């Protein structure tokens, strides 16, 4: 697979500006997710394997230089001891100097309850792990982090199997002390009995 970057010109036409190969050594881009913010592109690859461990997952970070050239600048794995079947990179979202990456965390108890991991870019361009946001009400197979949306100091985290598989979402905000706090929980407004995955 290949990643293609398009840029819209002054006429509103989207023109191919750059292409680069799949950064994964293990899997095709079929399981990849992408997030773009300004001059930063993040590619999440939940199926990536490392050190003989399957589906550890990874997030590849690309940045565009003032010249317009894109380059691979960082690779991030789930913080802590790597284990198989963590699916880090299940979803990614970047906003300015903040990056959110989720993992299904098969090995946690409850299994696949999910986590979201936040990274911050320093003044020197290093992406450092900031904090981990756990599932506020962990149950097996909820997939907290199945979707992410980050905008400034606000993060929305989807859990498509939450609430008996009808689905749910959680809103977190960063307070004045830098801590990320849960401010709202959203439930499916018109759920069917099961498997609606809101």
SULSUL-V699343 format. One line per field, one symbol per residue. phi: phi as a letter, one per 20 degrees, with the letter a starting at -180 (. if undefined). Layout:
# SULSUL-V699343
phi->???
This chain:
# SULSUL-V699343
phi->.cedddceefeneedfdacbfgffedcfffdeccbcbldccddecfefdblneelfnaceddcefgfneebfdbccdgfnffcfmelfngbcbdbmedcdcdbflgefdfflfnbcddcceefeneedfeaddegfbfcfmelgofbcbdbmeccdcecfdfllmenabcddceefeneedfdacddgfbfegbmelg
